[in-house]
Amino acid sequence: MLKEHLLKEVIDNVMILTLNRPESLNAFSPDMIASLTKAIKDVKQTPHIRAVIIKGAGRSFTAGGDVKSMGQASAGQLYDHVGRMNECILALDASEVPVIAAVHGFAAGAGFNLALACDLIVASDDSQFAMSFSQVGLISDGGGSYFLPKLVGPHLAKQLFFSAEPISGERLYQLGVINYLYPLNQVEEESLKLAVKLANGPTKAYGMMKKLVSHSFTATLDEILEQERITQTLMASTEDHLEGVAAFKEKRKPEFTGN
């Protein structure tokens, strides 16, 4: 029986997706990428799933592309492979529920970019991140050229791309790229706590927040203001908004249903 390269588990309305090639530091395989993309897309048809965690089995989050298989693919095969990775990144961006990357060990190359494509990053205090592409004469794929400059600025982004040197989780936390930093033995527990908290929140509002933040990188202020105006009007009719107002008036904690 072939080992599954992606494991799925559901706890308290949270889907936990585990990259499962620990013997290769969870380097991406075609099956892993396809399974991850499908799992993220399927959340849309699974209303009880209201948050997602992506983590790695074994010693690391993921080493990204499988260097052992590099140099063997034709130009067409490589083009298709990057296209499948792009589909995964776009699925994460389009997901209407919060997605958390729970990172320990190394997140390298496209693995770093997978974490950047998630909504929040929870990492261990000994984690290391690297844009390792230049070591093998490649450029960043998986959206790194989009995400990283926006988060750290063009000069530091180019330094990381050019040098391929690791940057610590501690430094990225200080830069605001990582949201939460914990000792290694607390990362899974704290990631799940955060995911459960988000899963109990106003899911539709979270989904709209994600879209507005994404659009803000290319939209004008006028356009964002109008999008906020339209979206707020839609949000005011949701059950979660009505529950939030009622809970505030009754001085109790709201019980959101994601509707």
VEXDREN-2710 file (C-alpha; in Angstrom, 1 decimal):
% VEXDREN-2710
k/r/px/py/pz
1/MET/0.0/0.0/0.0
2/LEU/1.4/3.4/-1.0
3/LYS/2.0/5.9/1.7
4/GLU/-0.3/8.9/1.6
5/HIS/1.8/12.1/1.0
6/LEU/-0.9/14.2/2.7
7/LEU/-2.8/13.2/5.9
8/LYS/-6.1/14.7/6.8
9/GLU/-7.7/15.0/10.3
10/VAL/-10.7/17.1/11.6
11/ILE/-10.8/18.4/15.1
12/ASP/-13.5/20.8/16.3
13/ASN/-14.3/22.2/12.8
14/VAL/-10.6/22.5/12.0
15/MET/-9.1/20.5/9.2
16/ILE/-5.5/19.6/9.8
17/LEU/-3.4/18.8/6.7
18/THR/-0.1/17.1/7.3
19/LEU/2.6/17.0/4.6
20/ASN/3.8/13.5/5.0
21/ARG/7.1/12.7/3.4
22/PRO/9.3/13.0/6.5
23/GLU/12.1/11.0/5.0
24/SER/12.7/13.8/2.4
25/LEU/11.8/16.7/4.8
26/ASN/8.3/16.7/3.2
27/ALA/9.7/17.8/-0.2
28/PHE/6.8/18.3/-2.6
29/SER/5.7/15.4/-4.8
30/PRO/3.1/15.7/-7.5
31/ASP/0.7/13.7/-5.4
32/MET/1.2/15.9/-2.3
33/ILE/0.6/19.1/-4.3
34/ALA/-2.5/17.7/-6.0
35/SER/-3.9/16.3/-2.7
36/LEU/-3.2/19.6/-0.9
37/THR/-4.9/21.6/-3.7
38/LYS/-8.0/19.3/-3.7
39/ALA/-8.3/19.4/0.2
40/ILE/-8.2/23.2/0.2
41/LYS/-10.8/23.5/-2.6
42/ASP/-13.0/20.9/-1.0
43/VAL/-13.4/23.0/2.1
44/LYS/-15.8/25.2/0.2
45/GLN/-18.2/22.2/-0.1
46/THR/-17.7/21.3/3.6
47/PRO/-19.5/24.0/5.7
48/HIS/-18.5/22.5/9.0
49/ILE/-14.8/23.1/8.3
50/ARG/-14.2/26.7/9.3
51/ALA/-10.4/26.8/9.7
52/VAL/-7.4/24.9/8.3
53/ILE/-3.9/24.1/9.6
54/ILE/-1.1/23.0/7.3
55/LYS/1.9/21.3/9.0
56/GLY/4.7/18.9/8.3
57/ALA/5.5/15.5/9.6
58/GLY/8.9/14.6/11.1
59/ARG/11.7/17.1/11.5
60/SER/10.5/20.0/9.3
61/PHE/7.6/21.8/7.7
62/THR/8.8/21.3/4.1
63/ALA/12.0/21.6/2.1
64/GLY/9.9/22.7/-0.9
65/GLY/10.8/21.2/-4.3
66/ASP/12.4/17.8/-4.4
67/VAL/16.0/18.6/-5.5
68/LYS/16.7/14.9/-6.2
69/SER/14.3/14.9/-9.1
70/MET/15.4/18.3/-10.5
71/GLY/17.2/18.4/-13.8
72/GLN/15.3/15.3/-15.1
73/ALA/12.1/17.0/-16.3
74/SER/11.6/18.5/-19.7
75/ALA/10.7/22.2/-20.1
76/GLY/7.0/21.2/-20.7
77/GLN/7.0/19.0/-17.6
78/LEU/8.5/21.8/-15.4
79/TYR/6.0/24.3/-16.8
80/ASP/3.2/22.0/-15.9
81/HIS/4.6/21.3/-12.4
82/VAL/4.9/25.0/-11.6
83/GLY/1.3/25.4/-12.9
84/ARG/0.1/22.8/-10.4
85/MET/1.9/24.6/-7.6
86/ASN/0.3/27.9/-8.8
87/GLU/-3.1/26.2/-8.6
88/CYS/-2.4/25.3/-5.0
89/ILE/-1.3/28.8/-4.0
90/LEU/-4.4/30.3/-5.8
91/ALA/-6.6/27.8/-3.9
92/LEU/-5.2/29.1/-0.6
93/ASP/-5.8/32.7/-1.6
94/ALA/-9.4/31.9/-2.7
95/SER/-10.2/29.9/0.4
96/GLU/-12.9/31.5/2.4
97/VAL/-11.8/30.2/5.8
98/PRO/-8.6/31.1/7.7
99/VAL/-5.6/28.9/6.8
100/ILE/-2.7/28.6/9.4
101/ALA/0.8/27.4/8.5
102/ALA/2.3/25.6/11.6
103/VAL/6.0/25.7/10.9
104/HIS/8.8/23.9/12.6
105/GLY/12.3/23.0/11.4
106/PHE/12.9/24.2/7.9
107/ALA/10.6/25.9/5.4
108/ALA/12.7/26.2/2.3
109/GLY/12.1/27.3/-1.3
110/ALA/8.5/26.7/-2.3
111/GLY/7.9/25.5/1.2
112/PHE/8.6/29.0/2.5
113/ASN/6.2/30.4/-0.1
114/LEU/3.5/27.9/0.9
115/ALA/3.7/29.3/4.4
116/LEU/3.6/32.9/3.1
117/ALA/0.5/32.0/1.1
118/CYS/-1.4/31.0/4.3
119/ASP/-3.3/33.7/6.2
120/LEU/-1.3/33.3/9.5
121/ILE/2.0/31.7/10.4
122/VAL/2.7/30.0/13.8
123/ALA/6.3/28.9/14.0
124/SER/8.8/27.3/16.5
125/ASP/11.4/29.5/17.9
126/ASP/14.1/27.4/16.3
127/SER/12.6/27.4/12.8
128/GLN/14.5/28.5/9.7
129/PHE/13.2/29.8/6.4
130/ALA/15.2/30.0/3.2
131/MET/14.5/31.2/-0.4
132/SER/16.9/28.4/-1.6
133/PHE/16.2/28.7/-5.3
134/SER/19.4/30.4/-6.3
135/GLN/21.4/27.5/-4.9
136/VAL/20.2/25.4/-7.8
137/GLY/20.1/28.2/-10.4
138/LEU/16.4/28.8/-10.2
139/ILE/14.1/31.7/-9.4
140/SER/11.3/31.7/-6.8
141/ASP/8.1/30.0/-7.8
142/GLY/5.0/29.4/-5.6
143/GLY/4.4/33.1/-5.3
144/GLY/7.5/34.2/-3.5
145/SER/8.2/37.1/-5.8
146/TYR/4.7/38.3/-5.0
147/PHE/4.5/37.7/-1.2
148/LEU/8.0/38.4/0.1
149/PRO/8.7/41.9/-1.2
150/LYS/5.3/43.1/0.1
151/LEU/6.1/41.7/3.6
152/VAL/9.8/42.7/4.0
153/GLY/10.5/45.3/1.3
154/PRO/12.4/44.9/-1.9
155/HIS/15.9/45.1/-0.6
156/LEU/15.6/42.4/2.0
157/ALA/13.6/40.3/-0.4
158/LYS/16.4/40.5/-3.0
159/GLN/19.0/39.7/-0.4
160/LEU/17.1/36.5/0.6
161/PHE/16.5/35.6/-3.0
162/PHE/20.2/36.2/-4.1
163/SER/21.9/34.7/-1.1
164/ALA/19.6/31.7/-0.4
165/GLU/20.8/32.1/3.2
166/PRO/18.3/31.0/6.0
167/ILE/16.5/33.6/8.0
168/SER/15.4/32.6/11.5
169/GLY/11.9/32.4/12.7
170/GLU/12.8/34.9/15.4
171/ARG/13.9/37.5/12.8
172/LEU/10.7/37.0/10.7
173/TYR/8.6/37.3/13.8
174/GLN/10.3/40.6/14.6
175/LEU/9.6/41.7/11.0
176/GLY/5.9/40.8/11.3
177/VAL/6.0/38.0/8.8
178/ILE/5.4/35.3/11.5
179/ASN/2.4/36.0/13.7
180/TYR/3.1/33.8/16.7
181/LEU/6.4/32.2/17.9
182/TYR/6.5/29.4/20.4
183/PRO/8.9/26.7/21.7
184/LEU/8.9/23.7/19.4
185/ASN/6.9/21.5/21.8
186/GLN/4.0/24.1/21.9
187/VAL/3.6/24.8/18.2
188/GLU/1.0/22.2/17.4
189/GLU/-1.1/22.8/20.5
190/GLU/-1.0/26.6/20.0
191/SER/-1.8/26.3/16.3
192/LEU/-4.8/24.2/17.1
193/LYS/-6.0/26.6/19.8
194/LEU/-5.8/29.5/17.4
195/ALA/-7.5/27.5/14.6
196/VAL/-10.4/26.5/17.0
197/LYS/-10.8/30.1/18.0
198/LEU/-11.0/31.2/14.4
199/ALA/-13.4/28.3/13.6
200/ASN/-15.7/29.7/16.2
201/GLY/-15.6/33.2/14.7
202/PRO/-17.6/34.9/11.9
203/THR/-16.5/32.8/9.0
204/LYS/-18.1/34.8/6.2
205/ALA/-16.6/38.1/7.6
206/TYR/-13.2/36.4/7.7
207/GLY/-13.5/35.3/4.1
208/MET/-14.4/38.9/3.0
209/MET/-11.5/40.3/5.0
210/LYS/-9.2/38.0/3.1
211/LYS/-10.4/39.2/-0.2
212/LEU/-10.2/42.9/0.7
213/VAL/-6.6/42.5/2.0
214/SER/-5.6/40.7/-1.2
215/HIS/-7.2/43.4/-3.4
216/SER/-5.6/46.2/-1.4
217/PHE/-2.2/45.4/-3.1
218/THR/-3.5/46.3/-6.5
219/ALA/-6.6/48.5/-5.9
220/THR/-6.8/52.3/-5.3
221/LEU/-8.2/53.7/-2.1
222/ASP/-11.4/54.7/-3.9
223/GLU/-11.8/51.1/-5.1
224/ILE/-11.2/49.6/-1.6
225/LEU/-13.6/52.1/0.0
226/GLU/-16.3/51.1/-2.4
227/GLN/-15.6/47.4/-1.9
228/GLU/-15.9/47.9/1.8
229/ARG/-19.1/49.8/1.4
230/ILE/-20.7/47.0/-0.7
231/THR/-19.3/44.2/1.5
232/GLN/-20.4/45.8/4.8
233/THR/-23.9/46.1/3.4
234/LEU/-23.9/42.3/2.7
235/MET/-22.3/41.4/6.0
236/ALA/-25.1/43.4/7.9
237/SER/-27.6/40.8/6.8
238/THR/-25.7/37.7/8.0
239/GLU/-26.8/35.7/11.0
240/ASP/-23.3/36.2/12.5
241/HIS/-23.7/40.0/12.5
242/LEU/-27.1/39.8/14.2
243/GLU/-25.8/37.3/16.8
244/GLY/-22.8/39.6/17.4
245/VAL/-25.0/42.6/18.0
246/ALA/-27.3/40.6/20.3
247/ALA/-24.4/39.2/22.3
248/PHE/-23.0/42.7/22.8
249/LYS/-26.3/44.0/24.0
250/GLU/-26.8/41.0/26.3
251/LYS/-23.2/41.2/27.6
252/ARG/-22.3/37.6/26.6
253/LYS/-19.9/35.9/24.3
254/PRO/-21.3/35.6/20.7
255/GLU/-22.0/32.1/19.3
256/PHE/-21.1/32.5/15.6
257/THR/-22.3/29.8/13.2
258/GLY/-20.5/31.0/10.0
259/ASN/-23.8/31.9/8.4
END
